[in-house]
Amino acid sequence: MKFPFRSAVLVVLICPVFARSSGTESAQSAGSADVHPTVTDAPEAAAKRLYIWSVVSVAGANALDIYSSYGKRELNPMLQGSDGTFNAASVAIKAGMVSAVEVPQIFLARHSARRMRLFAIANFAMSAALAGIFAHNFTVPGPGHASSTPAAVAAVSIGFSRRR
């Protein structure tokens, strides 16, 4: 079960490397004589790249959160299915919640480097919080696991996980 967590950490660590390399490629490809970035364009372009990668990190963190909790018991009543687990309807609700946060950001951040940086900070903070949640979700046993039977759950909650 450690493989998905390791790959999530790898994705989070590699995203800034791709964000930095994408800026150098665009500067090299725009080497024609009639295209000159001005001094005011440089901060806006950097803020836009930062904002785009923050949206990518939010999407990735939410995808890993969905992957880590699918089929397991859900504690959030808004996301619970009819049987109390995280299911396909929960995925649709979660996707709607994420898009309700991200779509207005796109329109509010247009043409403002300051807003893009502020939204990027908020998105990276949201990604960090979700990283903690999905890291915890990977430690929770799923359905069909020996310790997720009702008797085992009752024994753990009472404190009798092992008989002496």
N, CA and C atoms as an extended XYZ file, in Angstrom:
492
Properties=species:S:1:pos:R:3:atomname:S:1:resname:S:1:resid:I:1 pbc="F F F"
N         0.800       -1.195        0.000 N   MET     1
C         0.000        0.000        0.000 CA  MET     1
C         0.844        1.262        0.000 C   MET     1
N         2.174        1.105        0.132 N   LYS     2
C         3.021        2.285        0.167 CA  LYS     2
C         3.326        2.806       -1.230 C   LYS     2
N         3.087        2.022       -2.259 N   PHE     3
C         3.398        2.466       -3.610 CA  PHE     3
C         2.589        3.694       -4.026 C   PHE     3
N         1.246        3.746       -3.831 N   PRO     4
C         0.521        4.960       -4.218 CA  PRO     4
C         0.981        6.189       -3.438 C   PRO     4
N         1.317        6.034       -2.172 N   PHE     5
C         1.767        7.179       -1.393 CA  PHE     5
C         3.104        7.679       -1.904 C   PHE     5
N         4.004        6.753       -2.222 N   ARG     6
C         5.310        7.159       -2.751 CA  ARG     6
C         5.158        7.867       -4.090 C   ARG     6
N         4.263        7.363       -4.939 N   SER     7
C         4.079        8.025       -6.232 CA  SER     7
C         3.421        9.384       -6.051 C   SER     7
N         2.565        9.549       -5.061 N   ALA     8
C         1.962       10.857       -4.794 CA  ALA     8
C         3.018       11.856       -4.346 C   ALA     8
N         3.904       11.413       -3.483 N   VAL     9
C         4.983       12.286       -3.030 CA  VAL     9
C         5.890       12.645       -4.197 C   VAL     9
N         6.149       11.694       -5.074 N   LEU    10
C         6.978       11.953       -6.241 CA  LEU    10
C         6.334       12.992       -7.157 C   LEU    10
N         5.028       12.886       -7.370 N   VAL    11
C         4.323       13.858       -8.214 CA  VAL    11
C         4.395       15.246       -7.603 C   VAL    11
N         4.198       15.343       -6.296 N   VAL    12
C         4.234       16.648       -5.631 CA  VAL    12
C         5.628       17.254       -5.702 C   VAL    12
N         6.665       16.430       -5.630 N   LEU    13
C         8.022       16.947       -5.679 CA  LEU    13
C         8.476       17.309       -7.096 C   LEU    13
N         7.936       16.648       -8.109 N   ILE    14
C         8.368       16.880       -9.478 CA  ILE    14
C         7.630       18.051      -10.126 C   ILE    14
N         6.428       18.395       -9.668 N   CYS    15
C         5.655       19.481      -10.285 CA  CYS    15
C         6.434       20.793      -10.379 C   CYS    15
N         7.127       21.249       -9.338 N   PRO    16
C         7.884       22.497       -9.496 CA  PRO    16
C         9.006       22.405      -10.520 C   PRO    16
N         9.571       21.217      -10.721 N   VAL    17
C        10.633       21.058      -11.711 CA  VAL    17
C        10.065       21.276      -13.108 C   VAL    17
N         8.881       20.714      -13.385 N   PHE    18
C         8.263       20.910      -14.690 CA  PHE    18
C         7.814       22.347      -14.880 C   PHE    18
N         7.356       22.982      -13.823 N   ALA    19
C         6.932       24.379      -13.928 CA  ALA    19
C         8.125       25.262      -14.284 C   ALA    19
N         9.285       24.988      -13.715 N   ARG    20
C        10.471       25.781      -13.998 CA  ARG    20
C        10.980       25.511      -15.409 C   ARG    20
N        10.926       24.246      -15.867 N   SER    21
C        11.447       23.931      -17.189 CA  SER    21
C        10.517       24.410      -18.292 C   SER    21
N         9.214       24.496      -18.047 N   SER    22
C         8.301       24.938      -19.097 CA  SER    22
C         8.509       26.402      -19.427 C   SER    22
N         8.938       27.209      -18.489 N   GLY    23
C         9.187       28.620      -18.742 CA  GLY    23
C        10.403       28.844      -19.627 C   GLY    23
N        11.430       28.009      -19.477 N   THR    24
C        12.631       28.180      -20.286 CA  THR    24
C        12.378       27.752      -21.725 C   THR    24
N        11.536       26.737      -21.929 N   GLU    25
C        11.241       26.301      -23.287 CA  GLU    25
C        10.460       27.358      -24.043 C   GLU    25
N         9.505       28.008      -23.391 N   SER    26
C         8.709       29.010      -24.077 CA  SER    26
C         9.555       30.235      -24.400 C   SER    26
N        10.520       30.571      -23.561 N   ALA    27
C        11.387       31.705      -23.841 CA  ALA    27
C        12.304       31.399      -25.015 C   ALA    27
N        12.747       30.139      -25.131 N   GLN    28
C        13.619       29.776      -26.238 CA  GLN    28
C        12.847       29.711      -27.548 C   GLN    28
N        11.599       29.246      -27.508 N   SER    29
C        10.818       29.119      -28.730 CA  SER    29
C        10.329       30.477      -29.221 C   SER    29
N        10.250       31.464      -28.335 N   ALA    30
C         9.798       32.795      -28.734 CA  ALA    30
C        10.988       33.683      -29.066 C   ALA    30
N        11.925       33.176      -29.797 N   GLY    31
C        13.131       33.926      -30.104 CA  GLY    31
C        13.032       34.758      -31.367 C   GLY    31
N        11.847       34.969      -31.908 N   SER    32
C        11.726       35.781      -33.117 CA  SER    32
C        11.947       37.244      -32.784 C   SER    32
N        12.255       38.038      -33.798 N   ALA    33
C        12.634       39.431      -33.590 CA  ALA    33
C        11.461       40.318      -33.187 C   ALA    33
N        10.229       39.984      -33.575 N   ASP    34
C         9.111       40.867      -33.292 CA  ASP    34
C         8.384       40.518      -31.991 C   ASP    34
N         8.820       39.503      -31.282 N   VAL    35
C         8.188       39.142      -30.009 CA  VAL    35
C         9.194       39.401      -28.895 C   VAL    35
N         8.950       40.461      -28.105 N   HIS    36
C         9.828       40.804      -26.998 CA  HIS    36
C         8.996       40.906      -25.729 C   HIS    36
N         9.279       40.052      -24.751 N   PRO    37
C         8.542       40.201      -23.498 CA  PRO    37
C         8.943       41.492      -22.801 C   PRO    37
N         7.968       42.194      -22.317 N   THR    38
C         8.254       43.427      -21.595 CA  THR    38
C         8.500       43.134      -20.133 C   THR    38
N         8.910       44.152      -19.415 N   VAL    39
C         9.204       43.982      -17.998 CA  VAL    39
C         7.936       43.621      -17.227 C   VAL    39
N         6.794       44.161      -17.615 N   THR    40
C         5.545       43.876      -16.896 CA  THR    40
C         4.999       42.505      -17.236 C   THR    40
N         5.377       41.918      -18.386 N   ASP    41
C         4.878       40.599      -18.751 CA  ASP    41
C         5.550       39.484      -17.962 C   ASP    41
N         6.789       39.671      -17.556 N   ALA    42
C         7.532       38.611      -16.880 CA  ALA    42
C         6.902       38.204      -15.550 C   ALA    42
N         6.550       39.125      -14.655 N   PRO    43
C         5.928       38.686      -13.411 CA  PRO    43
C         4.564       38.035      -13.625 C   PRO    43
N         3.812       38.526      -14.603 N   GLU    44
C         2.497       37.932      -14.854 CA  GLU    44
C         2.636       36.514      -15.409 C   GLU    44
N         3.624       36.291      -16.266 N   ALA    45
C         3.843       34.955      -16.809 CA  ALA    45
C         4.283       33.985      -15.714 C   ALA    45
N         5.152       34.446      -14.827 N   ALA    46
C         5.586       33.582      -13.725 CA  ALA    46
C         4.426       33.285      -12.780 C   ALA    46
N         3.605       34.288      -12.512 N   ALA    47
C         2.444       34.072      -11.638 CA  ALA    47
C         1.449       33.131      -12.292 C   ALA    47
N         1.301       33.235      -13.605 N   LYS    48
C         0.368       32.349      -14.311 CA  LYS    48
C         0.844       30.898      -14.259 C   LYS    48
N         2.160       30.696      -14.469 N   ARG    49
C         2.705       29.332      -14.371 CA  ARG    49
C         2.515       28.774      -12.973 C   ARG    49
N         2.775       29.595      -11.949 N   LEU    50
C         2.601       29.160      -10.574 CA  LEU    50
C         1.148       28.796      -10.304 C   LEU    50
N         0.231       29.618      -10.790 N   TYR    51
C        -1.194       29.362      -10.573 CA  TYR    51
C        -1.637       28.084      -11.284 C   TYR    51
N        -1.185       27.888      -12.506 N   ILE    52
C        -1.562       26.680      -13.248 CA  ILE    52
C        -1.068       25.432      -12.525 C   ILE    52
N         0.169       25.472      -12.019 N   TRP    53
C         0.681       24.294      -11.308 CA  TRP    53
C        -0.018       24.097       -9.973 C   TRP    53
N        -0.514       25.174       -9.379 N   SER    54
C        -1.280       25.006       -8.139 CA  SER    54
C        -2.613       24.325       -8.415 C   SER    54
N        -3.239       24.649       -9.549 N   VAL    55
C        -4.488       23.982       -9.930 CA  VAL    55
C        -4.216       22.510      -10.232 C   VAL    55
N        -3.090       22.224      -10.872 N   VAL    56
C        -2.716       20.828      -11.145 CA  VAL    56
C        -2.499       20.070       -9.834 C   VAL    56
N        -1.878       20.725       -8.855 N   SER    57
C        -1.646       20.044       -7.576 CA  SER    57
C        -2.954       19.803       -6.836 C   SER    57
N        -3.909       20.731       -6.931 N   VAL    58
C        -5.224       20.516       -6.298 CA  VAL    58
C        -5.939       19.345       -6.963 C   VAL    58
N        -5.898       19.299       -8.289 N   ALA    59
C        -6.546       18.198       -9.003 CA  ALA    59
C        -5.895       16.858       -8.655 C   ALA    59
N        -4.572       16.835       -8.593 N   GLY    60
C        -3.877       15.597       -8.240 CA  GLY    60
C        -4.153       15.159       -6.812 C   GLY    60
N        -4.165       16.109       -5.893 N   ALA    61
C        -4.445       15.769       -4.491 CA  ALA    61
C        -5.877       15.261       -4.329 C   ALA    61
N        -6.812       15.871       -5.040 N   ASN    62
C        -8.192       15.387       -4.971 CA  ASN    62
C        -8.339       14.016       -5.610 C   ASN    62
N        -7.627       13.780       -6.699 N   ALA    63
C        -7.668       12.458       -7.329 CA  ALA    63
C        -7.114       11.389       -6.393 C   ALA    63
N        -6.020       11.691       -5.713 N   LEU    64
C        -5.458       10.730       -4.763 CA  LEU    64
C        -6.366       10.549       -3.549 C   LEU    64
N        -7.045       11.603       -3.133 N   ASP    65
C        -7.992       11.487       -2.029 CA  ASP    65
C        -9.155       10.591       -2.425 C   ASP    65
N        -9.649       10.750       -3.642 N   ILE    66
C       -10.733        9.892       -4.128 CA  ILE    66
C       -10.252        8.444       -4.208 C   ILE    66
N        -9.052        8.244       -4.755 N   TYR    67
C        -8.504        6.896       -4.883 CA  TYR    67
C        -8.322        6.235       -3.512 C   TYR    67
N        -7.872        7.018       -2.542 N   SER    68
C        -7.576        6.436       -1.237 CA  SER    68
C        -8.817        6.160       -0.401 C   SER    68
N        -9.941        6.796       -0.714 N   SER    69
C       -11.120        6.574        0.124 CA  SER    69
C       -12.256        5.871       -0.595 C   SER    69
N       -12.089        5.516       -1.857 N   TYR    70
C       -13.172        4.866       -2.603 CA  TYR    70
C       -13.478        3.491       -2.025 C   TYR    70
N       -14.743        3.277       -1.706 N   GLY    71
C       -15.200        1.999       -1.165 CA  GLY    71
C       -15.066        1.870        0.338 C   GLY    71
N       -14.416        2.827        0.977 N   LYS    72
C       -14.235        2.785        2.421 CA  LYS    72
C       -15.345        3.584        3.106 C   LYS    72
N       -15.461        3.422        4.393 N   ARG    73
C       -16.458        4.159        5.168 CA  ARG    73
C       -16.114        5.647        5.134 C   ARG    73
N       -17.119        6.484        4.852 N   GLU    74
C       -16.920        7.924        4.750 CA  GLU    74
C       -17.489        8.616        5.981 C   GLU    74
N       -16.691        9.482        6.591 N   LEU    75
C       -17.138       10.190        7.780 CA  LEU    75
C       -17.868       11.486        7.459 C   LEU    75
N       -17.620       12.070        6.292 N   ASN    76
C       -18.286       13.304        5.903 CA  ASN    76
C       -19.708       12.972        5.441 C   ASN    76
N       -20.725       13.450        6.141 N   PRO    77
C       -22.099       13.092        5.759 CA  PRO    77
C       -22.493       13.610        4.374 C   PRO    77
N       -21.853       14.671        3.913 N   MET    78
C       -22.176       15.193        2.589 CA  MET    78
C       -21.692       14.254        1.486 C   MET    78
N       -20.635       13.505        1.759 N   LEU    79
C       -20.058       12.620        0.752 CA  LEU    79
C       -20.441       11.155        0.937 C   LEU    79
N       -21.170       10.825        1.981 N   GLN    80
C       -21.549        9.441        2.225 CA  GLN    80
C       -22.556        8.960        1.195 C   GLN    80
N       -22.386        7.718        0.765 N   GLY    81
C       -23.379        7.084       -0.075 CA  GLY    81
C       -24.506        6.552        0.793 C   GLY    81
N       -25.427        5.843        0.188 N   SER    82
C       -26.564        5.320        0.949 CA  SER    82
C       -26.142        4.288        1.988 C   SER    82
N       -25.025        3.603        1.754 N   ASP    83
C       -24.540        2.621        2.705 CA  ASP    83
C       -23.438        3.165        3.613 C   ASP    83
N       -23.176        4.459        3.550 N   GLY    84
C       -22.186        5.075        4.426 CA  GLY    84
C       -20.767        5.020        3.915 C   GLY    84
N       -20.591        4.577        2.671 N   THR    85
C       -19.246        4.500        2.103 CA  THR    85
C       -19.059        5.571        1.036 C   THR    85
N       -17.829        5.726        0.618 N   PHE    86
C       -17.493        6.656       -0.458 CA  PHE    86
C       -17.667        5.907       -1.768 C   PHE    86
N       -18.622        6.350       -2.613 N   ASN    87
C       -18.926        5.623       -3.843 CA  ASN    87
C       -18.927        6.567       -5.040 C   ASN    87
N       -19.501        6.142       -6.164 N   ALA    88
C       -19.485        6.943       -7.389 CA  ALA    88
C       -20.239        8.259       -7.224 C   ALA    88
N       -21.329        8.252       -6.501 N   ALA    89
C       -22.061        9.499       -6.258 CA  ALA    89
C       -21.210       10.459       -5.430 C   ALA    89
N       -20.437        9.914       -4.517 N   SER    90
C       -19.535       10.740       -3.716 CA  SER    90
C       -18.466       11.381       -4.585 C   SER    90
N       -17.985       10.647       -5.578 N   VAL    91
C       -16.979       11.186       -6.501 CA  VAL    91
C       -17.564       12.367       -7.269 C   VAL    91
N       -18.807       12.229       -7.733 N   ALA    92
C       -19.452       13.312       -8.472 CA  ALA    92
C       -19.645       14.542       -7.584 C   ALA    92
N       -20.039       14.331       -6.343 N   ILE    93
C       -20.226       15.450       -5.419 CA  ILE    93
C       -18.893       16.133       -5.142 C   ILE    93
N       -17.853       15.344       -4.926 N   LYS    94
C       -16.531       15.914       -4.647 CA  LYS    94
C       -16.002       16.680       -5.861 C   LYS    94
N       -16.204       16.149       -7.050 N   ALA    95
C       -15.773       16.857       -8.261 CA  ALA    95
C       -16.528       18.173       -8.417 C   ALA    95
N       -17.806       18.169       -8.092 N   GLY    96
C       -18.582       19.409       -8.143 CA  GLY    96
C       -18.097       20.428       -7.132 C   GLY    96
N       -17.718       19.966       -5.948 N   MET    97
C       -17.207       20.883       -4.926 CA  MET    97
C       -15.878       21.496       -5.351 C   MET    97
N       -15.003       20.683       -5.933 N   VAL    98
C       -13.704       21.186       -6.374 CA  VAL    98
C       -13.889       22.178       -7.520 C   VAL    98
N       -14.766       21.856       -8.458 N   SER    99
C       -14.981       22.784       -9.570 CA  SER    99
C       -15.675       24.056       -9.106 C   SER    99
N       -16.493       23.978       -8.058 N   ALA   100
C       -17.131       25.180       -7.513 CA  ALA   100
C       -16.112       26.118       -6.885 C   ALA   100
N       -14.985       25.586       -6.469 N   VAL   101
C       -13.917       26.422       -5.918 CA  VAL   101
C       -12.984       26.912       -7.022 C   VAL   101
N       -12.635       26.047       -7.963 N   GLU   102
C       -11.604       26.377       -8.948 CA  GLU   102
C       -12.107       27.226      -10.120 C   GLU   102
N       -13.308       27.008      -10.605 N   VAL   103
C       -13.798       27.755      -11.767 CA  VAL   103
C       -13.923       29.253      -11.475 C   VAL   103
N       -14.502       29.667      -10.353 N   PRO   104
C       -14.511       31.111      -10.089 CA  PRO   104
C       -13.111       31.704       -9.945 C   PRO   104
N       -12.177       30.920       -9.434 N   GLN   105
C       -10.795       31.396       -9.327 CA  GLN   105
C       -10.231       31.746      -10.697 C   GLN   105
N       -10.548       30.927      -11.685 N   ILE   106
C       -10.019       31.160      -13.027 CA  ILE   106
C       -10.483       32.518      -13.551 C   ILE   106
N       -11.749       32.829      -13.337 N   PHE   107
C       -12.273       34.102      -13.826 CA  PHE   107
C       -11.816       35.289      -12.976 C   PHE   107
N       -11.657       35.069      -11.679 N   LEU   108
C       -11.223       36.163      -10.812 CA  LEU   108
C        -9.729       36.468      -10.954 C   LEU   108
N        -8.946       35.481      -11.343 N   ALA   109
C        -7.495       35.667      -11.418 CA  ALA   109
C        -7.027       36.176      -12.769 C   ALA   109
N        -7.908       36.282      -13.735 N   ARG   110
C        -7.493       36.706      -15.077 CA  ARG   110
C        -6.867       38.095      -15.054 C   ARG   110
N        -5.740       38.207      -15.702 N   HIS   111
C        -5.034       39.473      -15.906 CA  HIS   111
C        -4.592       40.149      -14.605 C   HIS   111
N        -4.428       39.400      -13.545 N   SER   112
C        -3.958       39.980      -12.296 CA  SER   112
C        -2.924       39.039      -11.675 C   SER   112
N        -1.664       39.419      -11.764 N   ALA   113
C        -0.590       38.577      -11.229 CA  ALA   113
C        -0.718       38.443       -9.710 C   ALA   113
N        -1.159       39.503       -9.051 N   ARG   114
C        -1.312       39.458       -7.595 CA  ARG   114
C        -2.368       38.431       -7.187 C   ARG   114
N        -3.509       38.432       -7.863 N   ARG   115
C        -4.562       37.450       -7.546 CA  ARG   115
C        -4.116       36.036       -7.872 C   ARG   115
N        -3.388       35.878       -8.976 N   MET   116
C        -2.907       34.538       -9.323 CA  MET   116
C        -2.000       33.992       -8.228 C   MET   116
N        -1.109       34.837       -7.704 N   ARG   117
C        -0.221       34.388       -6.629 CA  ARG   117
C        -1.019       34.062       -5.363 C   ARG   117
N        -2.007       34.879       -5.035 N   LEU   118
C        -2.821       34.607       -3.839 CA  LEU   118
C        -3.605       33.308       -3.981 C   LEU   118
N        -4.211       33.102       -5.138 N   PHE   119
C        -4.944       31.855       -5.359 CA  PHE   119
C        -4.006       30.658       -5.400 C   PHE   119
N        -2.791       30.847       -5.911 N   ALA   120
C        -1.818       29.755       -5.929 CA  ALA   120
C        -1.447       29.347       -4.511 C   ALA   120
N        -1.255       30.329       -3.635 N   ILE   121
C        -0.946       30.016       -2.236 CA  ILE   121
C        -2.100       29.246       -1.604 C   ILE   121
N        -3.328       29.701       -1.857 N   ALA   122
C        -4.503       29.007       -1.309 CA  ALA   122
C        -4.613       27.591       -1.863 C   ALA   122
N        -4.347       27.418       -3.156 N   ASN   123
C        -4.432       26.088       -3.761 CA  ASN   123
C        -3.356       25.150       -3.225 C   ASN   123
N        -2.134       25.651       -3.060 N   PHE   124
C        -1.088       24.798       -2.505 CA  PHE   124
C        -1.390       24.433       -1.048 C   PHE   124
N        -1.993       25.348       -0.294 N   ALA   125
C        -2.392       25.032        1.083 CA  ALA   125
C        -3.477       23.956        1.085 C   ALA   125
N        -4.436       24.061        0.156 N   MET   126
C        -5.488       23.053        0.057 CA  MET   126
C        -4.899       21.704       -0.341 C   MET   126
N        -3.916       21.717       -1.234 N   SER   127
C        -3.257       20.470       -1.641 CA  SER   127
C        -2.515       19.832       -0.474 C   SER   127
N        -1.874       20.657        0.337 N   ALA   128
C        -1.150       20.121        1.494 CA  ALA   128
C        -2.111       19.494        2.495 C   ALA   128
N        -3.249       20.145        2.721 N   ALA   129
C        -4.247       19.573        3.637 CA  ALA   129
C        -4.784       18.254        3.088 C   ALA   129
N        -5.060       18.212        1.795 N   LEU   130
C        -5.550       16.974        1.188 CA  LEU   130
C        -4.476       15.890        1.199 C   LEU   130
N        -3.212       16.271        1.120 N   ALA   131
C        -2.131       15.277        1.180 CA  ALA   131
C        -2.139       14.578        2.531 C   ALA   131
N        -2.373       15.326        3.592 N   GLY   132
C        -2.479       14.708        4.909 CA  GLY   132
C        -3.677       13.780        5.004 C   GLY   132
N        -4.775       14.185        4.381 N   ILE   133
C        -5.986       13.353        4.423 CA  ILE   133
C        -5.785       12.066        3.645 C   ILE   133
N        -5.248       12.154        2.411 N   PHE   134
C        -5.114       10.900        1.672 CA  PHE   134
C        -3.991       10.037        2.218 C   PHE   134
N        -2.993       10.628        2.860 N   ALA   135
C        -1.974        9.803        3.515 CA  ALA   135
C        -2.594        9.004        4.647 C   ALA   135
N        -3.514        9.631        5.392 N   HIS   136
C        -4.224        8.909        6.445 CA  HIS   136
C        -5.144        7.845        5.851 C   HIS   136
N        -5.820        8.165        4.747 N   ASN   137
C        -6.760        7.219        4.139 CA  ASN   137
C        -6.065        5.941        3.671 C   ASN   137
N        -4.799        6.051        3.258 N   PHE   138
C        -4.091        4.851        2.836 CA  PHE   138
C        -3.802        3.921        4.005 C   PHE   138
N        -3.831        4.423        5.234 N   THR   139
C        -3.596        3.568        6.396 CA  THR   139
C        -4.864        2.910        6.903 C   THR   139
N        -6.033        3.385        6.466 N   VAL   140
C        -7.315        2.828        6.904 CA  VAL   140
C        -7.604        1.585        6.080 C   VAL   140
N        -7.914        0.459        6.727 N   PRO   141
C        -8.204       -0.753        5.962 CA  PRO   141
C        -9.516       -0.614        5.194 C   PRO   141
N        -9.532       -1.170        4.009 N   GLY   142
C       -10.711       -1.098        3.156 CA  GLY   142
C       -11.638       -2.268        3.367 C   GLY   142
N       -12.692       -2.342        2.561 N   PRO   143
C       -13.642       -3.453        2.683 CA  PRO   143
C       -12.972       -4.776        2.304 C   PRO   143
N       -13.349       -5.818        3.006 N   GLY   144
C       -12.773       -7.126        2.752 CA  GLY   144
C       -11.478       -7.370        3.484 C   GLY   144
N       -10.968       -6.379        4.177 N   HIS   145
C        -9.750       -6.535        4.956 CA  HIS   145
C       -10.115       -7.222        6.264 C   HIS   145
N        -9.218       -8.043        6.786 N   ALA   146
C        -9.528       -8.828        7.985 CA  ALA   146
C        -9.871       -7.948        9.174 C   ALA   146
N        -9.248       -6.774        9.271 N   SER   147
C        -9.514       -5.935       10.430 CA  SER   147
C       -10.700       -4.999       10.212 C   SER   147
N       -11.397       -5.115        9.056 N   SER   148
C       -12.547       -4.250        8.824 CA  SER   148
C       -13.870       -4.978        9.005 C   SER   148
N       -13.839       -6.196        9.534 N   THR   149
C       -15.089       -6.888        9.816 CA  THR   149
C       -15.749       -6.254       11.033 C   THR   149
N       -17.071       -6.357       11.155 N   PRO   150
C       -17.744       -5.730       12.297 CA  PRO   150
C       -17.223       -6.204       13.649 C   PRO   150
N       -16.868       -7.473       13.764 N   ALA   151
C       -16.348       -7.978       15.028 CA  ALA   151
C       -14.987       -7.354       15.351 C   ALA   151
N       -14.150       -7.215       14.332 N   ALA   152
C       -12.831       -6.624       14.558 CA  ALA   152
C       -12.939       -5.139       14.886 C   ALA   152
N       -13.852       -4.432       14.212 N   VAL   153
C       -14.044       -3.020       14.500 CA  VAL   153
C       -14.569       -2.831       15.916 C   VAL   153
N       -15.506       -3.695       16.339 N   ALA   154
C       -16.034       -3.607       17.699 CA  ALA   154
C       -14.948       -3.935       18.717 C   ALA   154
N       -14.108       -4.912       18.417 N   ALA   155
C       -13.042       -5.288       19.341 CA  ALA   155
C       -12.033       -4.164       19.502 C   ALA   155
N       -11.712       -3.499       18.416 N   VAL   156
C       -10.766       -2.395       18.494 CA  VAL   156
C       -11.365       -1.228       19.246 C   VAL   156
N       -12.649       -0.933       19.001 N   SER   157
C       -13.262        0.201       19.682 CA  SER   157
C       -13.425       -0.061       21.173 C   SER   157
N       -13.590       -1.321       21.562 N   ILE   158
C       -13.690       -1.651       22.980 CA  ILE   158
C       -12.305       -1.755       23.595 C   ILE   158
N       -11.335       -2.162       22.804 N   GLY   159
C        -9.977       -2.281       23.305 CA  GLY   159
C        -9.513       -3.714       23.416 C   GLY   159
N       -10.252       -4.649       22.850 N   PHE   160
C        -9.884       -6.064       22.915 CA  PHE   160
C        -9.421       -6.576       21.557 C   PHE   160
N        -8.430       -5.931       20.996 N   SER   161
C        -7.981       -6.363       19.675 CA  SER   161
C        -7.232       -7.686       19.739 C   SER   161
N        -6.627       -8.010       20.889 N   ARG   162
C        -5.953       -9.288       21.062 CA  ARG   162
C        -6.426       -9.930       22.360 C   ARG   162
N        -6.583      -11.224       22.293 N   ARG   163
C        -6.937      -11.945       23.509 CA  ARG   163
C        -5.669      -12.424       24.192 C   ARG   163
N        -5.675      -12.359       25.499 N   ARG   164
C        -4.468      -12.753       26.247 CA  ARG   164
C        -4.677      -14.039       26.953 C   ARG   164
